Amino acid sequence: MRRARPQAHAAHKRALKRATLRDCAHRCVYCGVCLHSEIATLDHVFPIAKGGMHTPGNVVAACGPCNRRKGDMLPHEFFHRYPGAGLNFLAYARVVHRSLKRGARRAVSLAMAA
C-alpha cells in the first residue's frame, strides 16, 4: 500500500517550479515559447537517469514537447542534434550551472560548424 506524500513535499515542488519559471523568464529554455505554470514541466538538464541531481542548478523550465524530445539525452547530445534549442538554452537558462552552459556553447558551435 502506498503512503500519502506529506503536504510539505507538494508545497516544496510548487515553490521549485515557480522559482524555476521565474529564473527562466517564464519561457521554455529549448524552444522559447511562453510558459504558464499549468503547462510548464521541470526538466533536468543532466538527466537523473544518467547521474544528474535534483538541484536548482540542474533544473530548468521546459514545455512538454521539448521535455519529451530531450528525454534522457545528455545536454551535448541534445544540443548537437538541435542547435536551435542550444541557442535558446544559452539565452533563457540563467541560473543553470556554468559547466552545463559551457558544454551547451561547445555543442552548439560544433553543430553549427558541421
Residue pairs with C-beta under 8 A, 6 or more apart in sequence:
16 42
16 56
16 59
17 37
17 40
17 42
17 61
18 37
19 56
20 42
20 56
20 59
20 60
20 61
21 35
21 37
21 40
21 61
23 56
23 61
23 94
23 95
24 35
24 60
24 61
24 92
24 93
24 94
25 92
25 94
26 34
26 35
26 36
26 61
27 33
27 34
27 35
27 61
27 88
27 92
28 35
28 40
28 61
28 62
28 63
28 66
28 88
28 92
29 43
29 60
29 61
29 62
29 88
29 89
29 92
29 93
30 43
30 62
30 63
30 66
30 69
30 70
30 82
30 85
30 88
30 89
31 63
31 65
31 66
31 84
31 85
31 88
32 88
32 91
32 92
33 63
35 61
35 63
39 63
39 64
40 61
40 62
40 63
41 61
41 62
41 63
41 64
41 67
42 59
42 60
42 61
42 62
43 59
43 60
43 61
43 62
43 66
43 67
43 70
44 52
44 54
44 58
44 59
45 52
45 58
45 59
45 60
45 75
45 93
45 96
45 97
45 100
46 52
46 53
46 58
46 74
46 75
46 100
47 71
47 72
47 73
47 74
48 54
49 72
50 72
50 74
52 58
56 95
57 95
57 96
57 97
57 100
58 96
58 97
58 100
60 89
60 93
60 96
62 70
66 85
69 82
70 78
70 85
73 81
75 100
75 103
75 104
75 107
76 103
76 104
76 106
76 107
78 85
78 86
79 85
79 86
79 89
79 103
79 104
79 107
79 108
79 111
80 107
80 110
80 111
81 111
83 107
83 108
83 111
83 112
86 104
86 105
86 107
86 108
86 111
87 108
89 96
89 101
89 104
90 101
90 104
90 105
90 108
93 100
93 101
93 104
